[in-house]
């Protein structure tokens, strides 16, 4: 069988690079494949390239590994393109979160919902579409795997404005599964779930014990009543109101809701993130130098990109509990022109979406964010400030026209170097 040609854009990212390497170098089905690492940050790229070579040598899988700062050198004849790029991730995210607060908008993260997600989309989607346009010329049959946020808006944009086959992957559904497992008092690997909805705002529609296929939803409803009340309180209020468990956490799910601030307005923990990055960088240096054995990282990460590549390349079927895809009927009671997260089956013929419906009340609640997502994509591809204002005014988290205008003016200027018309 022909070896896979894999391009990893944003490979200098430690937070995504390490999980991807763990999976690549513990996957014998991909032995001998080409792995091309791409990043514009030469220091980060060199560090991760050295780590990849070290892990490759220890694995014995003989990947053909290369690095470049120019994706045009890597994309020709690629089979799979993995993307995890971020534009000044923490630096700009801080503005996305703090500026809306300054003008009285109560929100909890500023990433995938609310006003912050608009500006993340405005600066990220143009870069993503540039990559996909290059793919249309250089590797038109390749699959595009996206890890960058805001996932739903990016996948919607790629589907509407390119011909590239794409899928968004996120571990949020597993966070929800872990929360349910805690309440049930079961290990997460002992249960199976079905979930569908928006990225970071899915609803678990089924919970079963693996060993005997027993439905566990009634047991969850019973045990939740007496579980620690400090655990995911907003999620549990919605659970009791709608009778189904929403994923993936109070703050992520709360981004879509006008009352999401009830989960707290502390935002992302940037200080902890920086400390974790310092530790990751140190551990990578130890791995490269031999102070630590790289085999300590030879276990599966839980991410699903490499598993999906194996299924597409070998034809051996795999089931993914969640992937972000263009709706087009996958969730019957949400608009077709939307990116949704649903279970999929992957094989040599492609990615096959489960067709589901979510409970009516849950669909109604998610529908409040549809216009904001659609208009954010249009603002991003047209580089249009007026459409961006419309996207803010459609967002259920925004409760003031005056605040919307002030947020738009301030964050537009901050993000202006990255906003541009791409169609």
N, C-alpha and C positions, 0 to 999 in steps of 0.2 A: 504494500500500500504506500502511496506517495506520502512523504513526510509533510507535516503541517508547517506553514509559514505564518508565524505569529508576530504581530507588531504591538508593542506596549507603549502607548503614548502617555506621558506623565510618569514614566518609570522611576524618576527621581524621587517620587513620593514614598517616604518610608512607611506611612500608614497603610498604603495599598500595595506597595512594592513587596514588603515582607510577606503578607498573606499570599500574594500571587506566586512568589518564589517557593513558598512552602508547598503549594499545590503543584506547581510545575515539576519540582524535583522529587515529588513522591508519586508521579503519574507515569508508570512505565509505558502506557499506551502511546505516549508522545515522545518516546525516546528517539533521539536523532533529529528532532524537529528544529527548525530555525526560530530563534527568539531574538527579535531586534528591539533594543531598548532605545526609546526616544524621549528626550527632555531638553528644554532650552537652558536649564540651569546646569552648567558644566560640572560644578562641584558635586551637586547631588547625583547627577548622572554617573560620574566616575565612581562615586562611593557605591552606588547600587550595582554598577557593572562589576566591580571587584567582588561584591558579595555574591552576585549571580555566578560568576566564574568559580568561586570557592565552593558554593553549594552544588554546582554542576559536577565538579570534579569528585566531590564526596558521594554524589548520587550514582555515578557510573552510567547516567542516562545519555551522555554524549550529545546534549543540545549544542547546536551551532549558534553561539551567542555573539552579538555585535552591538555597538552603540553608535548613536549619531544625534546631533542637535538639529538635524534637518529631516523632517518626516518624509520629504520628497525622495530621500535616498532609501527609505525603508518601505514605503508603500507599494512600489511596483510588484505585482503578482502576490500580494498578501492574501491569505485566506481568512484571517481573523485579526481584527484591530480592537484592542482593549484601550479604553480611554479613562483616565482619572485626573485630567488636568483641572487646575484651579487657578484663577487669576488673583494673585496676592491674597490668598485665602483668608487668613486671620485679620490682616490689616484692613481689608475692605469689609469683612463681615462685621467687625466692631462698629463701623459706621452704619451698616444696614440695621443693626440692633439699636444703637444709641440715638440716632437721629429721630426715628418715629417716637421713641419715648419722650424726647425733648418737646415734641408737639402734642403730647397727651394721648398717643395711641398706645393702648395696653396690649402688649404681645409678649410671647415667651421665648422665641429663639431667633427669628429673622432669617430663616433658611429656605424652607419649602412652602410656607404659607405666610400670609400677611404681607405688609409692604416691603419687608426686607427681601423676600423671595423674588419680587419684581426686579430689583436691581441686580440680584445674583443672576437672574435670567438675562437681563439686558447686556451684561458684560460677558456671559459665558456662551450663550447661544451663537453669537457670530463666529467665535472660534470653532465651535463644534461643527457648524455648517461649512466652514472653510475646510475642515478635515474631510467631511463627507463629500464635498465637491471634488477634492483631490482624489478621494477613493473612486468616485464615478469615472474619473479619467484613467487612474492607474491600477485599480483593482476592483472593478465594478461588481464582481460576484462575491466580494468579501462580506463577512458579517461584522457589524459594529457593535461592540459591547460597551455600554456606558455605566460608569460608576459616579460620574459627576452629578452634583445637585444644581438646580432642582430637577430631579429625575423626570417627573411627569411632564414638565414643560419642555425639556430637552427632547424627550422621545416624541412628543407631539410635533415639535418643530422638524425633527429629522424625517418623520413620516410624511409631513405635509409638503416639505420643500426640497426633498432629495429622493432619489430612487434606491437608496442604500437599505439593505436589510439590517434591522437594528433590534436590540433588546436591552432593556435596563435591568440591572441586577442590584439588589439591596438585601442586607441581612435583617432589615426591620421586622419582617414577619417572624423571624426566629426569636427576636426579643419578646414579641407578644406571646410566642409559644412558651418561652421560659417563664414569663409571668403567670400564665395559666397553670403551668406545671407546679409552680411554687404553691399556689392556692390548693391545688389538688393533692399536694404531697407526693408527687410522682416525679421521677427523673424525666427530663425532656425527651430523651430517646425512647421512652416507653409509650409515648402518645403520638398520634398523627392528627394534623389539623388541616382544614380547608379554609381558605380565606380569600376575600376579594374586595376590591375598592380602589382607593387612590394610594399612591406611594406615601408611606408614613401615615395613612389613614385608611387602613383596611378593616374589615369586619370578619371575625372568625365565624364561619357559618357551620362548621362541624368539628367536633373533637371526639376522637375514638382511641380506646386502648389498643395498642398494636397486637397484643397477645391473643385477644379474643374478639376484637372488633366491637367492643361494648361502647355505646354512646355515653360520653361523660359529661354532656352539657348540664343535665339536671344535677349531677353531683357538684359541678362547678358552681351552679347557682346556689346550692345549699351551703357549701363550704365558704363561699365568698362572704356570706352574711356575718360570720364570726371571725374572719381573717383580720389581721393587723390593719386598723383603719388608716394608718399613715401610708400604706402601700398603694400607690397609683390612685389617689382619691378621685381625680377627675374622670379617669378611665372607668372607674367603678360606678360613678354617678350615671354615666352614659350607658353602661352595661345594665344597670337596673331600669333605666328609662326605656331602652330599646331592646332589651332582652338578649343582646348579642355582644360579645367582647370586641371592643375596638383596639387596634394595634397602632403604634408599637410602644408608646409610652405617653405619659401625660404631656410632656413638653412638645414632642414631635407631633402628636395628634392634635394638641391644643393650638398649633399654629393655624389651623384651618377654621377656628371657631372664635366668634366674637366674645365668648366668655373663657377662652383658653387661658387667659392671664390668671385665672383662678388656680392654675397649677404652679404659679410662681412666675415672676418676671426677672429672674436672675440671669437669664441668658446662658449662652454657651460658656463653659469654664475654660477661658483662654489660658489662664495661668497653669492649670493642670495640663492642658494640651502642650504648652511649651515645655513643661517639665518632662512629660512623656516623650516628647521629641528629643530632648537632651539624652534621656536614657536610651532611646532607640538608637540614636547616633553612636553612643558609647558602645552599646552591645554589638552593633554592626562592625565597628572598628575592632572589637575583641574577636569577633568571628573571623574577620579578614586576617588578622594577625596571628590567629591560632590560640589566643588566650582562652577562647571558648570554642567548643566543638560544634561546628555547624549542624551536626546531626541532631542536636537538641531542638532544632527547628524543623525537623523532618516529621511533621504531622499535619493533617489537613486543617485548613484555616476555617472552614465553614462557609467561605464564599463559593459561588457557583459558576464562575466564569470558566475555569479549567474543565470542570465536569461537563459543562455545556459544549465546549470545544471538542472534547472526546466523543460525545454523542453525535455531534454533527459530522465529525471526521471519520469515525469508525462505523457509524450507523447503528451502534448499540444503544438502544432506547434508554432514556433516563427521564424521570419525572421531577420537575421543579415545583415546589409548593408555591412559588411566587416569582413572577417576572413582570416588568413594566413593558407594556406593549400598546400599540394603537388599538383603541377599543373596537370600532367597526363591528359592533354586535356581540363582543365577548361578554359584556355585562349588559343585559337586555334593557334594564331600566336606568341606564345612564346614556348620555348622548354619544353617538358614534364618533363624533369629532372630538376625541378626548384620549389622553393616555391613561390607562388603568393598570392595576396590578392584579393578576389572576394566576392560577396554576397553569402550567404548560407542560406538554410532553415534547421532548426533543429527540430527533433521530436523524438519520442521514438525509432525510427529505426536508428538514427544517424545524421550525418552532411552531407547534400546534396549540392554539389557545383553547382552554376549557371555556365553554359557553355557560354562563351562570346568570342568576339574578340574585341581587342582594335584598334583604328585607326592605320593605317599602319605606319605613321610617329612616333607615340608614341611608338609603338612596336619596331621600329628600334632603337629609342633612349634608351629604357630600355635594349635592347639586348646587348648594349655595356658593361653592368655590369654582364652579365650572367656568363662568364668565371671566373671572379674574385670571384663570389659567390660559384660556383661549386668547384673551386680549394681551396678556403678557408676551405670548409668542408673537403676536402681530406687531407689538411695539418693538420687540427685539429684532425681528427680521427687517422691519422698515426703518429702524433707528428713529422712531417717531415719538416726540415728546407728548403730543396731544393724545395719541393712543395710549401712552404710558399713564397719563392722567386718567383716562377712561378705565384702565386696568385697576388703578388704585380705587376708583370710585365704585368698581364692581366687587371689591374685596370685602367680605363680611367683617373683617377685623377693623377696617377703617370706618370711623363713625363721625367724621367731620370733613366737610369740603375744604374748609380753611386749612386744616391740618394736612390734608392730601396735597394741596397746592404747595405748602411750605416744604413738606417732605420731598415732593417731586423736584422742586427747584434746588434744594441743597444736595440731595443725593445724585441728581442728574449731573451737577457740576463735578462732583467727586468722581463719578464713573464716566465722564465725558470722553476720556482717552480710549475707552473700550467700546463705546456705543457707536454703531455705524449701520448703514443700510447694507444688507447682504443679498437682496434679490433685485 
